[in-house]
């Protein structure tokens, strides 16, 4: 299911949820960092956390949806659509580790939305022909982790199709 909105494409990634979860608003679901318990995610209240999310992909190469320079766009265009879909998680493919993300991450946290942060960029990524982690990718990974580990609604980091 795809829906275009002002240069962004929302791609429905998963919609696994129960009737009990649907009866709650996303904001009531945010209770701090999510952890792993056995084979499942668990929220801070000890409840099983089930990802209901979309991936945000930009039609503009290198657009960082989470940068505070995009706060107005996220708050007026993207967030209302995420709430209409009852989303609790978004995945972004690329971020600018040097940009400020405080306002947008707080906006998403207040809405009960967790974030899966992509590590690669169009320039710094894993070579598919000869898969190796280059020093540039390693440095980027550390920079992105340093930039996003302070936010309690950071759920995961991804490099390619692998979650770290």
N, C-alpha and C positions, 0 to 999 in steps of 0.2 A: 504494500500500500504506500503510495507516494503522494506527497502534497507539496507543491512549490509555493514559496512565499518570499518575495523580494530577494532573490539571489540565493536562497537556502533551500535545501531539499531535506525534508524530514522522511526518513526511511524507517518504517516500523520494523524493529529487529525481533522483538518477542512480545507476546501478550499472554504469558502464563500467569494466571491469578485465580484465586478462589472467590466465591461470593462474599465471604467474610472480609477479605481484603478490599473488595470493591465498595463495601459499605463505608469505608473510611476515606477521608480526604487525604491526598498525598502529604499535606503538612502534618497531619496527625501521625503519619508513619515515620517521620524523621525523629530519631531519638539518639543521634550521635553516630560514631563510627560503626561500621559493619565488620564483623569478624567471621572467621571460619570455625564452625563447630562440626567435627566429623566431615561429612561430605556436603554440608549445606552452609549457606550464609546465615548469620544470626545478627539481629540488631541488638542495641544496648539493653533492651528490655528482655532479651532472651527469646524473642519471637523469631521464627524463621523469616528471612528476608528473601523475597522472590523478585527478581529483576523484571520490571515492566518498562521497556525503554525504546528509545529511538536513537538512531545515529544522525548526527548533524553533519552534513557534507556541504561544502561551499562550492558554488559555481565559480568563485574567485579563488585562484590559487593562493594559498598561504593565509587565508582569512582566519583569524583567531576569534571564534565566537565568544570565548570566555574573557577576552581582554576588556578592561574597563572602558576602553574607547567605544565598545559596542554595547554599553549598558542600555542605552535608550532602545536600540534595536531589539535586544534580548527581552527587555521588560515589556515592550509594547507589541512586538511582532511574534517572537518565538515562544515566550513563556505562556501566553494565553492559549496557544495551540497545544503546548505540552500538557497544560492543565485540562484542556478539553479531552485529551487522550488518556488522562489519568496516569501519566507517566511518572515513575519514581527514579528513573535513571536515564542519562544521556551519554552517548559516546561521541567524543570529538576526535577527529583524525589527526589534527596538528594544532599546536599552540606555540606562541612566542614566549619562551621561558623568561625572557627579559622584561616582558610587559607586566603591568599591574593587573591582577585578577580579583582583588579583594571585593569590590562592589558586586561583580557578576556572580562570584561564588557565594557571597552572602545572599544575594537575590534567589539563587537556586536553592540554597540551604533553607531559607525561609519558606520556600514553596515545597520543601520535602523532597528535593531532587538531588540525587547523587550523580557523580561524574566519573566516567571512564576516560582517561586522558591518553591520547595517542602520543607516542614518542617520536616517530619518524616524520620527516618532511619530504618534499619532492626531491630535495638535494641530498639529504642525509637519511639513508635507509639501508636495509639489508639487500645486497645484490642477489637477485634470484638465480643468476647463472652460477655464481660462486658464493654461496651463502656464508658470510663472515660478519662478525661484529667489528667494525673499524674503530680506531681511536676516536674519530669524529662522532660516531654514533654513541660510543660509550660516554663521551663527554656530554653529549646532548641528553642522554638518559639521566645522568646525574643532575644536570641543570634543571630538567623538567621535574624530577623527583624533588629536588630542593625547593622549586617554586610551588609545588602543589601538595606536598606532604603536610603542610600546616593547616589545610582545610579539612574539617571533619567529614565533609561530604565528598571527598575524593575516595571513590570506591576501588579503582584499579588503574594500572598503567598498562598500555599495550604497545608492543613492538611487532609490527606485522599482524599475524593472526594469533599471537601468543600473549596470554595475560601474565604479567609478572606479579 
